[in-house]
Amino acid sequence: MQSDKIPYKKQIFVCTNNQHGEKPSCGDHQGEEVFHQLRQIAKDRGLHPQIRVAQAKCLGKCSQGVNVMVYPDEVWYSGVRPKDVEALADKYIKD
């Protein structure tokens, strides 16, 4: 096993879990779309991969989705929708 410093300036985890209506999930609220939009913004701004936008298959609060966690900021967002992406990007995907 090897140990290193975290190679990213910031990590943004977006839940994309989709239970296809069998039970509540972030997929019910466009989790994939939120993820793809945030990642594309990071790429467009030339900040990917220093600021890493990653999918999380489940963050454990499915009924409150879409859920987003930001590290090292220790911030959790629930109820995120595609219309919220620009505000999140302006706050966290910057130099």
C-alpha positions in Angstrom: 0.0 0.0 0.0 1.2 3.5 -0.9 0.2 6.7 0.8 0.3 10.1 -0.9 -1.2 13.6 -0.6 -4.5 14.1 -2.2 -3.7 15.0 -5.8 -6.7 17.4 -6.2 -7.2 20.9 -5.1 -10.9 20.2 -4.6 -13.3 17.2 -5.1 -16.9 17.6 -5.9 -18.9 14.3 -5.6 -22.3 14.2 -7.3 -24.7 11.4 -6.5 -25.9 9.7 -9.7 -27.6 6.7 -8.1 -30.7 5.7 -10.1 -33.2 3.2 -8.6 -35.5 3.6 -11.7 -38.5 4.5 -9.5 -38.2 1.4 -7.2 -37.3 3.7 -4.3 -36.2 7.4 -4.1 -32.8 8.2 -5.6 -30.8 11.0 -7.0 -31.4 9.7 -10.5 -35.1 10.7 -10.0 -33.9 14.3 -10.0 -31.3 14.4 -12.9 -28.2 13.5 -10.9 -26.4 12.4 -14.1 -27.2 15.8 -15.7 -25.9 17.7 -12.7 -22.7 15.6 -12.7 -22.1 16.1 -16.5 -22.8 19.8 -16.4 -20.4 20.4 -13.4 -17.7 18.3 -15.0 -18.0 20.0 -18.3 -17.7 23.4 -16.6 -14.5 22.3 -14.9 -13.1 21.2 -18.2 -14.2 24.3 -20.0 -12.5 26.5 -17.3 -9.3 24.4 -17.6 -9.6 23.3 -14.0 -10.1 19.6 -14.5 -8.5 17.5 -13.0 -7.2 19.9 -10.4 -10.8 20.3 -9.4 -12.2 16.9 -9.8 -15.9 16.4 -10.3 -16.8 12.7 -9.7 -19.8 10.5 -9.6 -20.9 8.9 -6.4 -23.3 6.0 -6.7 -24.9 6.6 -3.3 -24.4 9.2 -0.7 -27.1 7.8 1.6 -29.7 10.6 1.6 -31.5 9.5 -1.5 -34.9 11.0 -0.6 -33.2 14.5 -0.5 -31.3 14.2 -3.8 -29.6 15.2 -5.9 -26.8 15.3 -3.2 -23.5 17.0 -3.7 -20.4 16.9 -1.4 -17.5 19.3 -1.7 -14.1 18.6 -0.2 -12.1 20.0 1.5 -14.8 22.6 2.0 -16.9 20.1 4.1 -20.1 21.3 2.4 -23.1 19.1 1.6 -25.9 20.2 -0.7 -29.3 18.4 -1.1 -32.1 19.0 -3.6 -29.6 20.2 -6.3 -31.2 20.6 -9.7 -29.6 21.4 -13.1 -30.7 25.0 -12.6 -28.4 25.2 -9.6 -25.3 24.1 -11.4 -24.0 27.6 -12.5 -24.2 28.8 -8.9 -22.3 25.8 -7.6 -19.7 26.1 -10.4 -19.2 29.8 -9.7 -18.6 29.1 -6.0 -16.4 26.0 -6.3 -15.0 25.6 -9.8 -12.6 28.5 -9.9 -8.9 29.3 -9.4 
